[in-house]
Amino acid sequence: MRPLLANSFLIAVATTTVLAGAASPASEPATAALARGVRIHHAAERVRDTEAFLSARSIDPASVSRHDVTTLADTGPGSLREAIDAANAQPGMALIEFAPALEGRIVLTQTLAVLDSVVIAGPGAERLTVDGGNQHQVFRIGKSGTEHRPEVLISGLTVSGGSAPSGAGIGSRDSNLTLTDCVIRDNNTSNALWEKYGGGVLQEEGSLHVDRCVVHANSAGSAGGGIAARNATLAVQDSFVDSNLATQGGGIHADTQGAVELRRSFVGYNLAIHRGGGIDVTARGTPALLENLTVAENHVRGETPADAGGGIWLGGSGSLQLSTISGNTLFNFPRDENSAAGVHFDGPGTLELDSSAIAFNRVASGNVDVGSTGGAIRSYCTIIHSPVSRALSDDSRRTLLGVDPLLQPLADNGGGTLTMAIAADSPARDQGCGIAYSDQRGFPRRSSWDGNVDIGAYEYGADRLFGDGFDG
């Protein structure tokens, strides 16, 4: 692997120390996800996605200017750059489409600057890659100093080889950006002396929505190896975030007053030096919502006793619902007695754990699944195998402590992302709270009239609910 960060020595040490002991190589889940496409839509479905995107913004498709890409050349007639420049020059929404037979790699000689609202409708991430050549940021979105906030959809592309101080793959400022059916991989922040946020994608102000994407093997010197959101709203769903590196927030980093919603996704095999190997969120306003996630085999190298959150580090306030957090590690030694390898909460608000399975997250001396250095953690209908002593509030209820949820190894259990099934005799079965309509895979969960949902991201027998009428 080529050098990724300015502090590449630390990453190299951490990668050698941590990933060598992982249950399986970090490349394996990504390879499976890329081959399967994470339920990435085919061309006809992407057309409907474009129509829905325009309709949601009350834009008539017939009124949109259209530009065609017919060549893999970086410049000149028919190039993607020419199409983007033409879209920038004409006010209002534009649509960029690609010739049906076009396939391969566009290697850039400079960054593609998107300054106005546009839909870039690629032919499929497996067919077309836009590559920064490890020298240039791939996409820069937004135009500073204007009141206009561009509305941008990028779908059906692979974005790779980006290099920049921040937002190496895609750097978006003060725009509303939607990514669907994309692969964001092998983008790395450069050895600059400032910033270093968002190796794959950086959103500052505005909003970022990531749907059905693979975010793989990106790195950032500061935060958000895969995805970073700063003072922006963030929504990630039905996606696969793996094998990314950063000082904090190896997979996903958000520090914002806006909403953060992470749903139905796998976050695994990511690495951070200090905190949040998989996910690092500071929710300063709206409480963060993490739902139907599998967060597994992420790692924090640890350089101070207070480093924490091999799987998830959360500050501010938030809710973790119907999720499975397992197999994450924290290797700082000595370790603060409150630092946890699974889920670590830093307050000052409240973290609610609802119907989640949190087990077998490792520190040097054993397992520590949930810990806190501030605020209150309230747990409902949750299995926590090894919490820090006094980590949970007294008003927690229906919580099983010291219990093995009988999780199965990470596997493709359907639905497009990796999950950890539960055994037929798991104590997680039928013990969740409330009503939930689907599990991480998108399969229907049991409704309240049919009994309680299962704890965790995987509903036992959900793929057979309407096959034989019984759960299991």
N, C-alpha and C positions, 0 to 999 in steps of 0.2 A: 504494500500500500504506500502511495506517495505521501510525503509529509503533508499534514492537514492544517496545522495551527502554528501560531507563533510560539505557543508553549507545547510544541510537538513532543518534547522530551517527556513531559508529564503524561500526555496521552499515550505515548508509546509504552511507558512503564505501566500505566493503568490497564491498557489493553492486554499487555502480556500477563500481568498479574491476575486480572479479573476474568477476561474472556476465555483464557486457557482453561479455567475451571468451570465454565458454563456447561449446561446439560447437553448442548449441541452447538455447532459452529454458528456464528451469527449470520452467515450467508445462507444457511439452509432455509429458514422461514421466508426470507426475501425472495429467494429463487422460486420457491413454491408459489408465493403470492404473485410475482411477476408473470410466471407461466400461466397461472389461473386467471390473472387479471383483476383480482379483488372485485369480482362481479362488475367489472368495467362494462359499460354499455356498448352495444354495437352502433353502427352508423345511424340507423333509423331512430334509435332511442336518443342519440345525441341531438338529432334534428328536433325531436320533441323537447329535449332539455333547452335548446336555444329558443324555441317558440315560447316555452314557459317563462324563461328568463326575460324575454321581451314583454310578454303579456303582464308579468308582475310589475313592470315599469310603465305600463300603459303605452307601449310603443307598437305601432302597426308594422309588422314585418315588411309590408309593401313599401313603407316609407324609408326603409333603411338603405343607405348606400352600400353597394357590394363590390368587393375586390377579390380577385382570384390569385392564388399562388400556383405557379406552374413549373417552377424550377427550384432546385436545391442550392442554387447560387446564393451567396449572401447579399449581393447587390445586383442592380440592373432590372430590366423589364421582367415582370412575373415573379420577382423575389418577394419573400415575406417582408423584408425591410421596405421595399417600395410600397407594398400594400399598407403597412403600418403608417408610413409617411403620408400616404394619400388619405387614410382615415383621420390622421391628426389634422390635416389641412382643411377638412370639411366638418363644420360644426354638427353636433348631433351624433347619434348612434350609427356605427358602421358594422358591417359583417365581413369577415375575412374567411374565405373557404379555400380548400386545396383541391387541386386536380385529382380525380379519382385514382389515377395510376401513380401518383407521386409517392415515393417511398424512399427512406434513407435518412441522411443526417445533414442538417444545415449547420455549418461551422462558421461562427461569427468572427468578424474582424473588429467589431465594436458592439457596445450594448444596444439592444433594441429599446427605444424610448416610446412608451405608450402615453400620450398626453391627453387623450379624450376617450369618451365612451366607445367601447368596441367589443364585439364577440369574435374571438379567434377560435374557429371551429376546426380543430385538427382532424386528420383522417384516422386517428387511433394511436395511442401511446406506443404500441408495439410496432407501428409502421413508420413514425416520423419523430426524430429527435432534433431539438434545437440545442446546440452545444456551444458553450463559451470558450472552448479550447483551453480551459484552465488558465485563461488570461483575462477574461471579461465577464462582468455581470451579464446574465442572459437577458432578463427583462427588467426595465425600470419603469414603474407605473406611477402616474400622478404628476401634476405640474404645480410646483410651489408658488405661492403668492397670488392665487386666484380663489374666488369663492366657489368655483365649479368643482364638484367632486365627481370624478369619472366613475362610471359604472362599467365594470370589466368582467367578462367571462372568458376564461381560457379552458378549453376542453380538448381531450383526445391528443395530447402531446406528451413527449418525454422532454424534460428540461434537465440538462446535465452539463458538467464541466464549467460551471460558473465560478468566478473568483472576484471578490470585492470585499471592502472593509465590513460591510453588512449586507444582508439580503443577496447572497452570492448567486443563487438561482433566480429568485424573483424578489426584488425590492420594491415595495409599494408604500406610498405615503399619501395620506389624505385622499384615499379612493375607497370604493366598495368593490372588493375583488372576490370573485367566485372561481374556484378551481374544481373541475369535475373530470373524472376519468383520466387523470394525469399521473405520470410517474415523475417524481422530483428526486433525482439521485446524483450522488457524487459531485455536489457543489460545496465549496469550502471558502470560508472567509479568509482573506489574504492576510499577510503578516504586517498589517497596519498597526499603528500605535493607538488607535481609537476605535470605538464602537465594537465591532465583531459580534453582531447579533444576527441570528437567523441564517444559518448556513444554507438551508434549502429555501425557506421563504421568510421574509420579514414584512410585517404589516405595522405601520405607524399611523395612528389616527385612523378614522374610517372603520372599515370592517373587513374581515376575512372569513370566507366560508369554504371549507374543504370537504368535498363529498366524493367518495369512491376513488380515493387516490392512494398511491404507494409513495411513502416518503422514506427513502432508504440511503444510508451511507453518506449523509451530509455532515458537516462539522462547523462549529462556531467557536471562536476563542473565548467569548464571554458567555452568552446564553442562547438557548434555543438551537441546538444542532440541526434539528429537522425543521421546526416551525417556531417563530417568535412573533408575539403580538405585544406591542407597547402602546398603551393608551388607545387601544382599539378593541372592538368586540371580536370575539373569536368563536367560530363553530366548526367542529370537526366531527364527521360522522361516516360510518361504513368505510373506514380507512385503515391502513396498515402502516404504522410508524415504527421503523426498526433500524437498528445498527447505526444510529446517529451519535455524534460526540459533541460535548460542550463542557465548559467549566461548571455551569449549572443548567438544568433542564436539557438533558441529553437529547430527548425526543421532542418535547414540547415545552415552551416557556411562554408565560403570559404575565404581564405586570400592568394592570389596567383598572380603571374605574368601570369599564364596560362589562357586558355580560360575557362569560366564558361557558360554553356548553360543549362537552366532549361526549359523544354517544356512539354505541355499537362499533367500537374499534378495538384493534389490537395494538398495544404499545409494548414493545419488547426488544431485548438485546441492545438497548441504548446504554450509553455510558456518560457519567458526569464526574467531575473531580470533587465538587463540594456538596451538591444537594440536587434532589430531583433527578435521579438517573433516567427515569421514564418521563415524568411530568413534574414541572415546577411552575406553580401558579400562585400569584399574589393577587387576590381579588379585593381591591380597595373599595369597591362600591357594591355592585350587585353580587350576591353570593354565587360562587362558581357551582356548576352542576356537572358532575361526572357520573354517567349512567351507562349501564350495560357495557362495561369495559373489561377486557382482560389485560392486566398490567403484570408482565412476567419476565423474569430473567433480565431485568435491568440492574445497573450497578452504579454505586457511588464509590469512588476510590478512597476519598477521605483523607484530609491533611490536617484537620483540627478536630478536637474532641466533639465540637458542636455540629460537625457535618452530619447530614441525616437524609432520610428519604430515598432509599435505594429505588423504590418504586415510584412514590409520590411524595412531594413536599408541597404543602399548601399553607399559605398565609392569608390573613383576612378572615373570610368566612366561606363556607361552601357545604355541599352535600355530595356524598359518595353513595350511589344507589345501585343495587342489583349488579355488582361488579365482583370480579375475582382478582385478588392481588396475591401473588405467590411466586416464590423462587427468586425474589429480588435480593440483592446483597449490599452490605455496607461494611467497608473494610478499614474504617479509621480505628487506630489503636494508639493511645487509650481513647475510649469512647465515653462521652457524656452519658450518664445513666438514663437520661430521658430520650436519647437519640434512637430512632427506630429505623429498621431496614425496609419495612413495608410501606406504611403510611405515617408520615410525620406532620404534625400540625403546629403552627407557630402563632396562631391567633392574630389579632386580639379578640376576634368574634367567636363564632361557634361552628364546629364541624359536626355534621350529622352523618352517621354511618347507618345506612338503611339496607337491610336484606343483602349484605355483602359477605363474601368469604375471604378472610385475610389470614393466611397461614404459611408457615415455613419460609419466612423471609429471614435471611441469615446475617448475623454479625459474627465477629471473630470467635465469640465465646458461646454461640448457640443461635437461637431464634429470637428475634424481637420484631413483632408484627406491627404494633401501633404505639406511638409515643407522642408527647406534647411538650412544648416549652412555652406555651401561652394559650389563653382562651380556654374554651370548654369543648370536650368531645362527648356527644350524646350518641349512644348506640341503640339501635332498635333491630330486633330480629336478625342479628349478625353473628357470625362465627368468627371469633378471634382466638387463634391458637395460643399466642404468647404476647400479651400486651405488657407494656411497661406498667409497673405497679402504680396505681392511682391515676392512670391515664384517662379513665372514663369518669364521666359525671355520675353522681349518685342517682339521677333520674333516668339512667339508661334502663332498658327493660327488654325482656325476651332475648338476651344476649348469651350465647354459649361461649364460655372461656375455657381454654385448655382442651378444646375438642378438635379432633382431626376431621375435616370436612370430606375426606376421602376423594380428593381431586385426582383426576387422571392426567397423564402427561399431555403437554401441548400437542394439538393435532388439528388437522382439517376435519372438523365435524360438520361441515356444510356452512353455507352462508357467505363464504368468501374471505373470512379472516380466521386466524387460529383461536381456538378456545380450549378450555380445560373442562372436559365432561366430569360429571359426578357419578359415583358408583350407585348401583341400584339401592344399596342399603345406606347411602350417605345420610348423615343427620341434617344435611341441607335441604332434603326433599320436603316440600310442602310446609316449610317453616318461615317463608318470607312474609312481609307485611303488605297489606293493601292490594291494589289492583295494578297489574302491569300487562301491557298488550303484546309485547314481544320480548325475546331474549336478544343477546348480541348478534346472533345469526339472522335475526329478522323472523324467526319462527314464533308462532303464537304461544304465549304462556297460558297457563290455566287461569280462568277468570274466577272472580270471587264466589260465584255460585257453584263452581266445580272444585273448590278447595283453595288453599293458599298456594301462591307461587313458590318456586324453589329459591333458595338463597344463592346468590352469585349470578354470573353472566350467562350461565347455561341452564336451560330448562330441560330436565330429564324427560325424554320421550316426546319432546315438542314436535319433532318431525313426523311423529306417528299419531298426533292428536286427532287428525281428521282422517287417518287411514283406518284405524280399528275402533276409534271412539274412546280409547282408554289411554291414560298416561303411563306407559311402560308395560 
